[in-house]
Amino acid sequence: VEEHHLTFETWATFARVMTANRLELLRHVHRHPAQSIRALAMALGRDYKRVHEDVEALVEAGLLDRDETGLRTDYDTIQIAM
């Protein structure tokens, strides 16, 4: 089994990326991969612009994958070690 690890330099950096709404978004995408940001915003009952900002931040951080098929998370767990 191949493992991938992401590292954030500080807790503050991680906390800026992982907001409550972004964690909810990740959990939703893990259960229901989305074909688009618009579809995801509708499923979450949130504003498109805010979901788009969240998706961009999570993709940049390496926590969310986006390609021509849509949005997905290719992991089963997130573990935090300090």
C-alpha positions, -999 to 999 in steps of 0.1 A, spaced: 0 0 0 14 33 -11 11 62 14 13 99 6 20 125 33 14 162 33 33 185 56 24 220 68 52 240 83 31 253 112 -2 246 129 -13 281 118 -7 273 82 -28 241 85 -55 260 103 -57 286 75 -62 258 50 -85 235 70 -116 255 80 -148 238 91 -165 244 58 -135 229 39 -135 198 61 -172 194 54 -165 198 17 -138 171 18 -160 147 37 -188 153 11 -165 148 -19 -150 116 -3 -185 101 -2 -198 117 -34 -172 128 -60 -185 159 -78 -185 166 -115 -181 203 -110 -177 231 -84 -213 243 -93 -227 208 -86 -207 207 -53 -220 241 -43 -255 230 -49 -251 197 -30 -237 216 0 -262 244 -2 -234 270 -4 -225 300 -25 -206 290 -57 -179 317 -51 -171 305 -16 -170 268 -27 -147 278 -56 -124 295 -31 -124 265 -9 -118 241 -38 -88 262 -50 -73 263 -15 -77 225 -10 -63 217 -45 -33 239 -39 -27 223 -5 -29 188 -21 -60 177 -1 -84 176 -31 -79 163 -66 -94 180 -97 -92 168 -133 -114 165 -164 -138 141 -146 -144 164 -116 -134 166 -80 -124 137 -57 -104 127 -27 -81 97 -32 -75 89 5 -94 73 33 -81 92 63 -65 124 74 -42 121 104 -26 151 122 6 146 141 23 174 160 
